[in-house]
Amino acid sequence: MTAVLENRSSTTQPPATRRRRRKAKDDTAASAGVLWAIGAWVLTLVFFAPVAWMVLTSLHNESDAATNPPSVFAPVSMDNYAALFDRGVTPYLINSATASIISTLLVLLLAVPAAYALSIKPVEKWTDVMFFFLSTKFLPPIAALLPIYLIVKDIGMLDNVFTLVVLYTSMNLPIAVWMMQSFLAEVPKEILEAAEVDGAGLLRTLVSIVAPVAAPGLAATALICFIFSWNEFMFAVNLTAVRAATAPIFLVGFISSQGLFLAKLCAAATLVSLPVLIAGFAAQDKLVRGLSLGAVK
């Protein structure tokens, strides 16, 4: 009854009063939008400040980077980056790229059919299967290091980049299956039924129907698996030596008994971060859509 009376009173108000109230609501909404935008920019700058500081430090020499407080307006140069390539950073980057890209592709090839079976064509007790995938992440990786090291040593695969490929694939596969199951659950069943009526097989359905529709989810899953593989350190430092050492191991080389080479370490960290930043920037539209697609039910 109160709402009805309010609606009647609002319709009996003069047009000028209604316009003023509408304008006040619009001004309030605009002010709230400005405040949200300012808050978002402040948070962005807070999170970006350490990255900007790292890049700026990488352009200084060691003496300027080690001053307390640091010299912000010290001369800048690219000498630290040149020193990285003189020190041989390229093989480390190639090993990281090889292990990360190949393992990510393998994860997607295995995760998409598994997620398809668990979402679009659910098997019996599929929730138990999902729990099994999740349970494989309960054990801390350090607890499995010794048996993995002994197995890899016995088969003669120490210091081999393809050992990292296998490990990274097995580590990221449960996460990928969970993510892709959430994404594929949003694929309209009518499209799949139409493809089945037209005689499309499983492979054709996955390649021509599911993959284009779930492209944002694929991009988000691939990027997360790539980041996890690129940043992995524990298995890389224990199972590799010279030939298969990855970029995170190269970073540790700047912390030695002679001291911390801060400027060169920042330059190496910036260089190692570039592939992930470039991949994230290239797939940012699909990444945002993919993460929101998996979150909204």
N, C-alpha and C positions, 0 to 999 in steps of 0.2 A: 504494500500500500504506500509506503514511504517513497519507494522508487517511482511509482506512478505519479505521485504528487509532485516529485522533483521534476519529472519529465514534463508534466503539464505546466509547471511554473516556468520552466526554461522556454517552452514554446510561446508563453504569453509575454516574455520579456521583449523590450524594444530591440530592433535590429542592431542599434549602436551598442547596446550592452552585450549582446551576444558576440559581436565582433571584437569588443574589448577583451572579453573572457577568452575567446579563441586566440587572440593575439598574445595574451598573457601565457596561455598554455604553450603556444609555439615558442615564445621567448624562453620559457622554462626548459623545454625540450632542447632548444639550441644551446642554452647554457650548460645543461648536463652533457650534451655531446662534446662541447669544448673541453669541459673538465675531464671527461674520459680520454679524449685525444691527448691532452697535456699529460695525464697520468701514464698513458701508453708510451709517449715519447720519453718521459722520465725513466720508466722501467727499461726501455730499450737502451738508453744512454748508460744506465747503471750496469747492465749486462754487457754492453759493448765496450765499456771503458777498459777492462783488463786486456781485451784483444787489441784495442788501439794502442794501449801502453806497450804491449809486446811488440807490435809492428814498429813503433817509434824507437824503442830500445834497440831493435835489430839494426837500425840505421845509424847508431852511434858506435864509437869505438869503445874498447873495454874500459878505459880509464873514465870516460864520461858516464858510462852505464853503471859503474861501481861507486860513483859519488853518492853521498848521503847528505841532503836530499838529492835525488837524481837531477841531472842537468837536462831540462826539457828543451832548451834552445841551443844545445850543443850542435856542432857541425854534423851533417848527415852525409852518408856515402853508402855505396853498395859493396864495400870491401868484405863485409861479413858473408854476404851471399856468394861472392867469388871464392872466398875461402872454403865454403861448404863444398863446392864442386871440385876444388883442388884437393880436398880431403876425401873425395870419392863418395858423395851422397847418392849418385845416380843408381848404382846397383841396389842399394837399400830401397829406394823408391820403386824400382822395377819389381823387386821381390814382393813388396807390399801390394803393389797394383796387381801382380799376377795372382797372389793368394786371395786377395779380396774379390777381384772381379770373377775369377773362375768359381770360387766358393759361392758367391752370390747367385751366379747363373745356375749352379747345381741345386742350390736351395730352392730357387723358384721352380725349376723343373720337377722337383720332388714335392714341393709344398702345394702347388696348384692342384694336381690330381688328388692328393690326400684331402685338401680342403674341400674340393668338389664332392668327394665321397661323403664328407662329414656335414655338408651344408645343403647342397642341392639334391644329392642322392644319398640321404643319410643311411648309414648302416645300422644294424641292431646294436643298441647300447653305445651309441656314438659319444655320449657324455663320458662314459668310462674311458674311451679312447682318448678324448681330449684331456682327461685327468692324467692319463699315462704320459702323454706328451709333456704336460706341465710338471709331472713328478721328476722327469729327467733333469730339471733345473734345480731340484732341491739340494743336490749334492754340490758342495763348493768345488770349483775346478781344481784347487790345490790338493784336494783329497784324492783325486784321480791322477795326479801328476806322476807319481812313482810307477804305478803299473803301466801307464801310457809310455813313459820313458823306457821301461824295460822291453815292452813289446816293440817299440820303434827301433830300439837298439838291436834286438834279435833279428829283425827283418832287414836290417841294414839301411834304414831310411832316416837316420839322423842327419841333420844339416841338409835337408831336402825340402824345397818349397812345396812339393806336392803333399808332404806330410801335413803341413799347415793347411792346405786346401781341404784335406779330409777332416781334420779337426775342426776347422771353422765351419764346414758344412754341417757336421753333426751338432755343433754348438748352437748354430742359428736356426736349424730346421724346426725345433719345437716352437720357437717364437714366430717363425714365418707361418707355420700351420695355424696357430692360434689367430694371427692377424688375418690371414687369407680366409679362414673360415668365417670370420666376422664380415669381411668384405663380400664374399660370394653369397652369403645369406641374403644380401640386398639385391641380387640379380633377379629381375622379374621372371617368375616361373613360366609365364606365357611365352616369352621369347624362346626358351629352351624347348617347350612343348611344340612350338611351331617348327623349330629346327628338326626335332625328332620326327614330326609328321613328314617333313620334306626329305627324310632319309639321311640326315647328317649323322655320322658316327661320332664316337666319343672324342677322337682326336680333332676332327673338324669342328665339333662344338666348342672344344676348349680353345682352339686357335682363332676361329672366325667369330664366335659369339661371346664366349666368356671373357677372353682376354681384352677385346676392345671395351666392353662394358666395365670391367674391373680394372681398367688401366690405372686410375688413380690409386687404387689399393695396391696394385703391383709396384707402382713407383714408390709408394711409402714403405712397403715391405723391403724392396730392394735397397733403398737408401739406408734404412736402419740396419739391415744385415751388412751392408758395405761399411758403415761406420763402425760397427762392432768388430768386424774383421780387421779393418785398417788400424784400429786403436789397440788391438789385443797385444799384450806384452808378455804374460807369464809363460805361455807355451813357446812363444817365439824365442825368448831369452834362454830357455832351458833345453830346447830341442834343436837349436840352430847354433852355428858358430861363425862361419865366414861366408860360405856360398849362399845361404838362404836367409841371412839376417835381414830383418825388416826395419822400416823407418823408426819405430819407437826405440829400437836398440841403438840406432845411430844417435838419438837424442841423449841417451845415457852417457855416451862417450865424452860429453862436455863436462861431466861431473867427475873429476879425477882427484888424485892426491895433490896435484898442483894447484887446485882451487876450482872455483866455479867460473867458467867463461860465460858470463851472463849475456853479453851482446850476441855472441855466436850461438848460444843456446836459444835465444829469442828468434834469431834468424832461421835456425833449423826448425823450430816449432812453427814459425810462420809458413815456411816452405812445406812442411809436412801437412799443415792444416789446409793448404790451398786445394788439393783434390776434393776433399770433403765439402769445402765451401762452394766450389764450382759445381759439384754434383747437386748439392742442395739448391743452389740458385737456379740451375737449369731445370730442375723438376719441382720448383716451388709451387706452381699452380696445381699440379697433380698431387703434390704432397699434402697440401692443405685440404683439397677435396677428399683425398684418400683417408686422412686421419679423421675428418669429420664424418665421412661415410661409415667408417667402422665404429664410430661412437654413438651414432644416432640409430635407434631401433624403432 
